Amino acid sequence: MPIVVVANPKGGVGKSTMATQIAGYFASKGRSVMLGDADRQQSSRLWLGLRPAAARPIGTWEVGKGNVAKPPKGTTHVVLDTPAGMHGGMLKDVLQLADKVVVPLQPSVFDIFATRAFLDELAASRKAGRLQVGIVGMRVDERTIAADKLHEFVDSLGLPVLGFLRHTQNYIHLAARGLTVFDVAPGRVERDLAQWESICRWLDN
C-alpha cells in the first residue's frame, strides 16, 4: 500500500492542492483511497466535505493530533497532507511511514531558502534508500528562467523535478466543488492533464 506524503515546511505553497489532486488521481484509477490531513487548517478535510456523492469516493483518514496512525485495512493508496513547519517527532514519524514524498515548491529565492534544510534531509533519506522524493514546481511556467533556476537548485541536491503546474483558476474552481482535474471532462482541463502526466507516472512507479 503506497503512502504518499505531501510536505513542505513553508506555508502557502500548494500542499493541499497537491494532496487533493493526487488523491483524485488515485480514485480515478479505481483505487481505494484515504486522504489524511495533519494540518490544523484542515483544508484537505474541508475539501472532502465538499466532494459530491457522485464523484469517485475518497475516504477520510483520521490523523490524531501530534501523531500519525496506520490507515485502516482495505485501503490501497494513502495520501497525507501535512502542516507547515512540520519538524521533530512528527516529521520523523511521517518519513518513516511514507513510501513517497512530494514537495510542492514555488520557484522563488524565498521559498527555496525556506525549504533548503528540509530538502537536504529528504535527499539524505533518499540516498539511504528509504524514500522516493520528487519536487513539483507550483504556479510556474516551465519555459521561464524561474523554472530553470528551480531545476538547477533541485538538481544540485540530487532530487528529481517531477513536473510543473501552471497558475490557473481551474484548481481553485474545482477545489470549491470538492473536485480535481481527474474528475471532469478531459477537454476542460487538457493543458493541466498534460502537465500531470509525468507526475502520475512517478506516482504509479
C-alpha positions as MATLAB code, in Angstrom:
seq = 'MPIVVVANPKGGVGKSTMATQIAGYFASKGRSVMLGDADRQQSSRLWLGLRPAAARPIGTWEVGKGNVAKPPKGTTHVVLDTPAGMHGGMLKDVLQLADKVVVPLQPSVFDIFATRAFLDELAASRKAGRLQVGIVGMRVDERTIAADKLHEFVDSLGLPVLGFLRHTQNYIHLAARGLTVFDVAPGRVERDLAQWESICRWLDN';
ca = [
       0.000    0.000    0.000;
       1.780    3.159   -1.160;
       1.679    6.096    1.236;
       2.299    9.436   -0.445;
       3.145   12.348    1.829;
       2.865   15.917    0.560;
       5.195   18.107    2.584;
       6.982   21.432    2.678;
       7.871   23.361    5.844;
       6.765   26.608    4.198;
       3.102   27.547    4.146;
       1.136   28.694    1.113;
       2.990   26.617   -1.470;
       0.062   24.465   -2.575;
       0.323   21.363   -0.371;
      -3.439   20.891   -0.071;
      -3.925   21.418   -3.795;
      -1.288   18.785   -4.487;
      -2.639   16.318   -1.900;
      -6.241   16.519   -3.116;
      -5.216   16.206   -6.770;
      -3.109   13.119   -6.045;
      -5.988   11.556   -4.120;
      -8.279   12.377   -7.038;
      -5.870   10.750   -9.470;
      -5.717    7.511   -7.487;
      -9.508    7.498   -7.147;
      -9.863    7.969  -10.916;
      -7.945    4.719  -11.332;
     -10.428    2.859   -9.155;
      -8.164    2.686   -6.101;
      -9.424    2.615   -2.518;
      -8.002    5.941   -1.403;
      -7.710    7.557    2.003;
      -6.825   11.237    2.348;
      -5.425   12.334    5.679;
      -4.947   15.894    6.878;
      -2.397   16.611    9.599;
      -2.587   20.377    9.082;
      -4.523   22.311   11.710;
      -6.175   24.364    8.955;
      -7.765   21.107    7.727;
      -8.015   22.293    4.120;
      -7.997   18.773    2.677;
     -10.632   17.639    5.150;
     -12.798   20.619    4.171;
     -12.344   19.677    0.517;
     -13.502   16.127    1.254;
     -16.636   17.561    2.826;
     -17.381   19.399   -0.434;
     -16.874   16.346   -2.621;
     -20.153   15.340   -4.331;
     -21.610   11.892   -3.756;
     -21.477   11.191   -7.488;
     -17.683   11.614   -7.584;
     -15.350    8.665   -7.142;
     -15.082    8.036   -3.398;
     -12.133    9.167   -1.292;
     -12.163    8.190    2.361;
     -11.107   10.274    5.337;
      -8.004    9.057    7.123;
      -8.283   10.167   10.710;
      -4.974   11.632   11.805;
      -4.708   12.196   15.538;
      -3.216   15.361   16.936;
       0.533   15.027   17.208;
       0.701   11.520   15.742;
       0.015    9.645   12.538;
      -1.750    6.307   12.859;
      -1.744    3.490   10.326;
      -4.557    3.648    7.759;
      -7.484    1.228    8.040;
      -7.479   -2.181    6.361;
      -8.758   -2.374    2.811;
      -7.059    0.864    1.788;
      -4.876    0.542   -1.301;
      -3.481    4.091   -1.501;
      -2.952    6.773    1.133;
      -2.246   10.477    0.694;
      -1.261   12.664    3.644;
      -1.428   16.464    3.649;
       0.978   17.881    6.232;
       1.296   21.198    8.074;
       3.767   23.986    7.512;
       6.680   23.904    9.918;
       6.487   20.150   10.420;
       9.581   19.030   12.327;
      10.851   16.903   15.190;
       8.977   13.759   16.171;
       6.102   14.260   13.767;
       8.442   14.699   10.798;
      10.341   11.574   11.810;
       7.122    9.557   12.144;
       5.809   10.761    8.795;
       9.045    9.996    6.939;
       9.177    6.513    8.437;
       5.613    5.900    7.283;
       5.996    7.333    3.786;
       6.903    5.486    0.609;
       6.973    8.654   -1.468;
       7.274   12.320   -0.551;
       6.057   15.004   -2.952;
       7.357   18.500   -2.250;
       5.395   21.310   -3.912;
       7.800   24.198   -4.351;
       7.440   27.659   -5.821;
      10.463   28.908   -7.774;
      11.315   31.959   -5.683;
      14.522   32.522   -3.755;
      12.472   32.884   -0.553;
      10.709   29.560   -0.980;
      13.923   27.788   -1.923;
      15.784   29.244    1.054;
      12.974   28.316    3.474;
      12.913   24.756    2.162;
      16.648   24.067    1.859;
      17.253   22.262    5.174;
      14.136   20.136    4.693;
      15.199   19.140    1.178;
      18.679   18.289    2.440;
      17.095   15.905    4.942;
      14.918   14.334    2.272;
      17.897   13.970   -0.057;
      19.809   12.131    2.679;
      16.866    9.782    3.277;
      16.594    9.170   -0.455;
      20.284    8.287   -0.731;
      19.851    5.860    2.154;
      17.192    4.104    0.082;
      14.363    4.819    2.493;
      12.286    7.192    0.378;
      11.309    8.214   -3.097;
      11.274   12.010   -3.230;
      10.040   14.275   -6.004;
       9.655   18.030   -6.441;
       6.763   19.693   -8.255;
       7.107   23.309   -9.327;
       3.914   25.126   -8.416;
       2.328   28.068  -10.228;
       5.163   28.308  -12.713;
       5.658   28.260  -16.458;
       8.277   25.604  -17.220;
       9.614   27.746  -20.095;
      10.747   30.551  -17.782;
      14.068   31.397  -16.167;
      12.419   30.817  -12.779;
      11.749   27.201  -13.733;
      15.363   26.802  -14.889;
      16.614   28.151  -11.565;
      14.376   25.759   -9.651;
      15.705   22.845  -11.708;
      19.278   23.985  -11.108;
      18.744   24.170   -7.339;
      16.950   20.833   -7.021;
      19.412   19.065   -9.322;
      22.230   20.162   -7.013;
      20.543   18.149   -4.253;
      20.152   15.078   -6.426;
      16.355   15.256   -6.321;
      14.117   14.897   -9.382;
      11.722   17.573  -10.594;
       8.587   15.630  -11.497;
       6.905   18.450  -13.361;
       5.475   21.949  -13.241;
       1.886   23.014  -12.656;
       0.774   26.279  -14.188;
      -1.028   29.074  -12.389;
      -4.679   28.585  -13.359;
      -8.114   29.188  -11.904;
      -9.060   25.590  -12.741;
      -7.660   24.296   -9.458;
      -9.451   26.981   -7.452;
     -12.832   26.458   -9.109;
     -12.632   22.659   -8.894;
     -11.495   22.701   -5.256;
     -14.550   24.765   -4.332;
     -16.667   21.826   -5.527;
     -14.563   19.052   -3.985;
     -13.251   18.015   -7.396;
      -9.943   17.551   -9.217;
      -8.781   17.745  -12.808;
      -9.280   13.964  -12.909;
     -12.996   14.269  -12.127;
     -14.129   16.385  -15.068;
     -14.249   16.016  -18.844;
     -10.646   15.915  -20.133;
     -11.346   18.560  -22.721;
     -11.991   21.115  -19.980;
      -8.559   20.633  -18.387;
      -6.447   19.344  -21.269;
      -3.412   21.514  -20.536;
      -3.467   20.605  -16.871;
      -3.752   16.869  -17.504;
      -0.769   17.107  -19.841;
       1.284   18.638  -17.018;
       0.243   15.835  -14.678;
       1.375   13.021  -16.973;
       4.977   12.856  -15.729;
       3.872   13.250  -12.094;
       1.360   10.415  -12.444;
       3.962    8.136  -13.995;
       6.183    8.692  -10.981;
       3.295    8.059   -8.580;
       2.498    4.779  -10.338;
       6.098    3.599  -10.479;
];
